Amino acid sequence: MSHTQENKEVTIVFYIHESVDIVSREQIQNQLLKANGIVSVEFDHFRPHLLCVEYIPTLIQSSLIMSHLVERNLHPHLVVGI
């Protein structure tokens, strides 16, 4: 699937609290995927405190994604944008 420059996908990585269990991680994934502009949400299998979110910046801002995580008291930190 080809994307125009306006719909270019970006990946960002968040560090969240390490004590989040697998059920909560699945809930976080499902909740974020409902947001318009978020393409994929995955926790790293070897480092489950790292959350990778692929999104389309013209449809949703990274600050709104961060707000979703803050609302869940996950104490997120933006690690990197790819």
C-alpha positions in Angstrom: 0.0 0.0 0.0 1.5 3.3 -1.0 1.2 6.4 1.2 1.4 10.0 0.1 3.9 12.2 1.9 1.0 13.6 4.0 0.2 10.1 5.3 3.7 9.0 6.0 3.8 6.7 9.1 6.1 7.4 12.0 7.1 5.1 14.8 7.8 6.3 18.3 8.9 4.3 21.3 7.7 4.9 24.9 9.1 3.5 28.1 6.4 2.7 30.5 6.4 1.3 34.0 7.9 -2.2 34.2 5.2 -3.5 36.5 2.4 -3.4 33.9 1.1 -7.0 33.5 0.2 -8.7 30.2 -3.5 -8.1 30.6 -3.0 -4.4 31.1 -0.6 -4.3 28.1 -3.3 -5.9 25.9 -5.9 -3.4 27.1 -3.4 -0.5 26.3 -2.9 -1.9 22.8 -6.6 -2.3 22.2 -7.4 1.2 23.5 -4.7 2.9 21.4 -5.6 1.1 18.3 -9.1 2.6 18.5 -7.6 6.1 18.0 -7.8 7.5 14.5 -4.3 7.7 13.0 -2.7 4.9 15.0 -1.6 2.1 12.7 0.0 -0.4 15.1 0.8 -0.8 18.8 3.3 -3.4 20.0 5.2 -4.1 23.2 8.8 -5.4 22.7 8.8 -9.2 23.5 12.2 -9.1 25.2 11.7 -5.7 26.9 8.0 -5.4 27.6 8.4 -2.0 29.2 9.1 -0.6 25.7 6.0 0.3 23.7 6.3 0.9 19.9 3.5 3.0 18.3 3.2 3.5 14.6 1.0 6.4 13.6 0.2 9.0 11.0 1.2 12.4 12.3 -1.3 14.2 10.1 -4.1 12.3 11.8 -2.9 12.2 15.4 -0.1 14.0 17.3 2.4 12.2 19.5 1.4 14.4 22.4 -2.1 12.9 22.3 -0.7 9.4 22.3 1.4 10.4 25.3 -1.8 11.8 27.0 -3.6 8.4 26.5 -0.7 6.7 28.4 -0.5 9.4 31.1 -4.3 9.0 31.7 -3.6 5.3 32.5 -1.0 6.2 35.1 1.8 4.5 33.1 4.3 7.2 33.7 5.4 7.1 30.0 8.7 8.6 28.7 9.3 9.1 25.1 12.4 7.2 24.2 12.8 7.8 20.5 10.9 8.7 17.3 11.9 6.7 14.3 
